[in-house]
Amino acid sequence: MPHVVVEYSANLEAEVAPRRLIERIHAAVVATGVFPLGGVRTRAERRDVYCVADGDPDNAFVAILIRIGRGRDEDTRRRVSQAVLAALAEETHAVFSRRGLSLSVEIQEIDEAGASRKNNLHERLGAGKA
């Protein structure tokens, strides 16, 4: 863990490259030192249909949802959220200065009773293969 989902309005793609944004957010999550590298997954979801604030078609958004396993205290969750928001704000600063843009980061704990997973990434990273 965590699973990081970067949801963004399609009207940002001309100014914010999705691949670069994902790499920047991924690096910010890893840099917090809170999560093992083998557990971090970051992906983007482009939204073609959306309405932001007053409906002005120039308005845009990036909403990041970080789903984590239980057990991290409130201060740690806040620190991660703020670090990711800082990276997001830096990556989108040019757009933010020119048009309506909503940026948000939310951390949710996963209910482990309903979660199943299997991967070999921790072992591969430890062996220097991934």
C-alpha atoms as a printed R data frame, in Angstrom:
    type eleno elety resid chain resno       x       y       z
1   ATOM     1    CA   MET     A     1   0.000   0.000   0.000
2   ATOM     2    CA   PRO     A     2  -0.853   2.704  -0.879
3   ATOM     3    CA   HIS     A     3  -2.950   2.779  -4.004
4   ATOM     4    CA   VAL     A     4  -2.869   6.305  -5.403
5   ATOM     5    CA   VAL     A     5  -5.531   7.327  -7.916
6   ATOM     6    CA   VAL     A     6  -5.034  10.656  -9.664
7   ATOM     7    CA   GLU     A     7  -8.323  11.701 -11.210
8   ATOM     8    CA   TYR     A     8  -8.160  14.731 -13.500
9   ATOM     9    CA   SER     A     9 -10.367  16.696 -15.891
10  ATOM    10    CA   ALA     A    10  -9.585  16.100 -19.551
11  ATOM    11    CA   ASN     A    11  -9.161  19.822 -20.213
12  ATOM    12    CA   LEU     A    12  -5.833  19.745 -18.354
13  ATOM    13    CA   GLU     A    13  -3.990  17.466 -20.772
14  ATOM    14    CA   ALA     A    14  -2.862  20.286 -23.060
15  ATOM    15    CA   GLU     A    15  -0.996  21.868 -20.147
16  ATOM    16    CA   VAL     A    16  -0.276  19.069 -17.679
17  ATOM    17    CA   ALA     A    17   1.210  15.845 -19.047
18  ATOM    18    CA   PRO     A    18  -0.479  12.889 -17.314
19  ATOM    19    CA   ARG     A    19   2.682  10.715 -17.327
20  ATOM    20    CA   ARG     A    20   4.747  13.484 -15.736
21  ATOM    21    CA   LEU     A    21   2.010  14.173 -13.177
22  ATOM    22    CA   ILE     A    22   1.834  10.499 -12.190
23  ATOM    23    CA   GLU     A    23   5.614  10.244 -11.882
24  ATOM    24    CA   ARG     A    24   5.712  13.396  -9.733
25  ATOM    25    CA   ILE     A    25   2.939  12.199  -7.398
26  ATOM    26    CA   HIS     A    26   4.464   8.724  -7.157
27  ATOM    27    CA   ALA     A    27   7.832  10.229  -6.205
28  ATOM    28    CA   ALA     A    28   6.192  12.448  -3.583
29  ATOM    29    CA   VAL     A    29   4.473   9.463  -1.967
30  ATOM    30    CA   VAL     A    30   7.692   7.440  -1.940
31  ATOM    31    CA   ALA     A    31   9.686  10.401  -0.566
32  ATOM    32    CA   THR     A    32   7.494  10.539   2.552
33  ATOM    33    CA   GLY     A    33   9.209   7.347   3.712
34  ATOM    34    CA   VAL     A    34   5.913   6.077   5.111
35  ATOM    35    CA   PHE     A    35   5.303   3.251   2.637
36  ATOM    36    CA   PRO     A    36   7.515   0.459   1.294
37  ATOM    37    CA   LEU     A    37   8.410   1.070  -2.355
38  ATOM    38    CA   GLY     A    38   7.042  -2.326  -3.393
39  ATOM    39    CA   GLY     A    39   3.591  -1.333  -2.177
40  ATOM    40    CA   VAL     A    40   3.164   2.001  -3.963
41  ATOM    41    CA   ARG     A    41   0.865   1.991  -6.994
42  ATOM    42    CA   THR     A    42  -0.016   5.229  -8.768
43  ATOM    43    CA   ARG     A    43  -2.412   5.534 -11.671
44  ATOM    44    CA   ALA     A    44  -4.400   8.193 -13.495
45  ATOM    45    CA   GLU     A    45  -8.052   8.362 -14.416
46  ATOM    46    CA   ARG     A    46  -8.989  10.976 -17.015
47  ATOM    47    CA   ARG     A    47 -12.520  12.327 -16.713
48  ATOM    48    CA   ASP     A    48 -14.150  13.473 -19.939
49  ATOM    49    CA   VAL     A    49 -17.507  14.341 -18.397
50  ATOM    50    CA   TYR     A    50 -17.419  16.736 -15.434
51  ATOM    51    CA   CYS     A    51 -18.684  20.058 -14.145
52  ATOM    52    CA   VAL     A    52 -16.538  22.221 -11.866
53  ATOM    53    CA   ALA     A    53 -17.947  25.065  -9.739
54  ATOM    54    CA   ASP     A    54 -19.999  27.415 -11.946
55  ATOM    55    CA   GLY     A    55 -19.683  25.114 -14.971
56  ATOM    56    CA   ASP     A    56 -17.177  27.307 -16.827
57  ATOM    57    CA   PRO     A    57 -15.570  24.890 -19.329
58  ATOM    58    CA   ASP     A    58 -12.115  26.296 -18.479
59  ATOM    59    CA   ASN     A    59 -12.427  25.169 -14.856
60  ATOM    60    CA   ALA     A    60 -10.449  22.037 -14.117
61  ATOM    61    CA   PHE     A    61  -9.639  19.652 -11.285
62  ATOM    62    CA   VAL     A    62  -7.189  17.108  -9.981
63  ATOM    63    CA   ALA     A    63  -8.456  14.915  -7.152
64  ATOM    64    CA   ILE     A    64  -6.034  12.437  -5.610
65  ATOM    65    CA   LEU     A    65  -7.311   9.537  -3.543
66  ATOM    66    CA   ILE     A    66  -4.726   7.603  -1.538
67  ATOM    67    CA   ARG     A    67  -6.006   4.299  -0.167
68  ATOM    68    CA   ILE     A    68  -3.823   2.868   2.606
69  ATOM    69    CA   GLY     A    69  -3.823   0.003   5.054
70  ATOM    70    CA   ARG     A    70  -4.995   0.777   8.570
71  ATOM    71    CA   GLY     A    71  -2.758   1.732  11.425
72  ATOM    72    CA   ARG     A    72  -1.084   5.007  10.530
73  ATOM    73    CA   ASP     A    73  -1.759   7.822  12.950
74  ATOM    74    CA   GLU     A    74  -3.477  11.093  12.084
75  ATOM    75    CA   ASP     A    75  -0.254  13.115  11.993
76  ATOM    76    CA   THR     A    76   1.329  10.670   9.527
77  ATOM    77    CA   ARG     A    77  -1.733  10.734   7.272
78  ATOM    78    CA   ARG     A    78  -1.784  14.538   7.371
79  ATOM    79    CA   ARG     A    79   1.940  14.727   6.565
80  ATOM    80    CA   VAL     A    80   1.518  12.440   3.547
81  ATOM    81    CA   SER     A    81  -1.527  14.362   2.327
82  ATOM    82    CA   GLN     A    82   0.248  17.705   2.625
83  ATOM    83    CA   ALA     A    83   3.411  16.439   0.910
84  ATOM    84    CA   VAL     A    84   1.389  15.114  -2.019
85  ATOM    85    CA   LEU     A    85  -0.649  18.324  -2.263
86  ATOM    86    CA   ALA     A    86   2.581  20.348  -2.319
87  ATOM    87    CA   ALA     A    87   3.922  18.253  -5.220
88  ATOM    88    CA   LEU     A    88   0.595  18.527  -7.048
89  ATOM    89    CA   ALA     A    89   0.477  22.301  -6.553
90  ATOM    90    CA   GLU     A    90   4.015  22.689  -7.834
91  ATOM    91    CA   GLU     A    91   3.338  20.535 -10.884
92  ATOM    92    CA   THR     A    92   0.188  22.504 -11.768
93  ATOM    93    CA   HIS     A    93   1.273  26.008 -10.689
94  ATOM    94    CA   ALA     A    94   1.231  27.481 -14.212
95  ATOM    95    CA   VAL     A    95  -2.333  26.304 -14.840
96  ATOM    96    CA   PHE     A    96  -3.436  27.402 -11.360
97  ATOM    97    CA   SER     A    97  -2.287  30.957 -12.094
98  ATOM    98    CA   ARG     A    98  -4.352  31.193 -15.313
99  ATOM    99    CA   ARG     A    99  -7.686  29.451 -14.715
100 ATOM   100    CA   GLY     A   100 -10.041  27.896 -12.203
101 ATOM   101    CA   LEU     A   101  -8.393  24.772 -10.803
102 ATOM   102    CA   SER     A   102  -9.396  22.640  -7.832
103 ATOM   103    CA   LEU     A   103  -6.689  20.460  -6.250
104 ATOM   104    CA   SER     A   104  -7.445  17.918  -3.542
105 ATOM   105    CA   VAL     A   105  -5.827  14.989  -1.757
106 ATOM   106    CA   GLU     A   106  -7.738  12.540   0.414
107 ATOM   107    CA   ILE     A   107  -6.453   9.551   2.335
108 ATOM   108    CA   GLN     A   108  -8.782   6.637   3.060
109 ATOM   109    CA   GLU     A   109  -8.025   3.543   5.110
110 ATOM   110    CA   ILE     A   110  -8.889   0.223   3.473
111 ATOM   111    CA   ASP     A   111 -11.124  -2.206   5.322
112 ATOM   112    CA   GLU     A   112  -8.722  -5.147   5.482
113 ATOM   113    CA   ALA     A   113 -11.539  -7.642   6.063
114 ATOM   114    CA   GLY     A   114 -12.705  -7.067   2.516
115 ATOM   115    CA   ALA     A   115  -9.301  -6.721   0.840
116 ATOM   116    CA   SER     A   116  -7.262  -9.485  -0.766
117 ATOM   117    CA   ARG     A   117  -3.989  -9.051  -2.585
118 ATOM   118    CA   LYS     A   118  -0.975 -10.936  -3.860
119 ATOM   119    CA   ASN     A   119   2.240  -9.611  -5.384
120 ATOM   120    CA   ASN     A   120   5.931 -10.388  -5.668
121 ATOM   121    CA   LEU     A   121   7.197  -6.805  -5.870
122 ATOM   122    CA   HIS     A   122   8.677  -6.624  -2.377
123 ATOM   123    CA   GLU     A   123  10.797  -9.713  -3.049
124 ATOM   124    CA   ARG     A   124  11.832  -8.522  -6.512
125 ATOM   125    CA   LEU     A   125  12.824  -5.096  -5.201
126 ATOM   126    CA   GLY     A   126  14.842  -6.731  -2.451
127 ATOM   127    CA   ALA     A   127  16.661  -8.808  -5.039
128 ATOM   128    CA   GLY     A   128  17.304  -5.777  -7.257
129 ATOM   129    CA   LYS     A   129  15.209  -7.143 -10.128
130 ATOM   130    CA   ALA     A   130  12.297  -4.667 -10.297
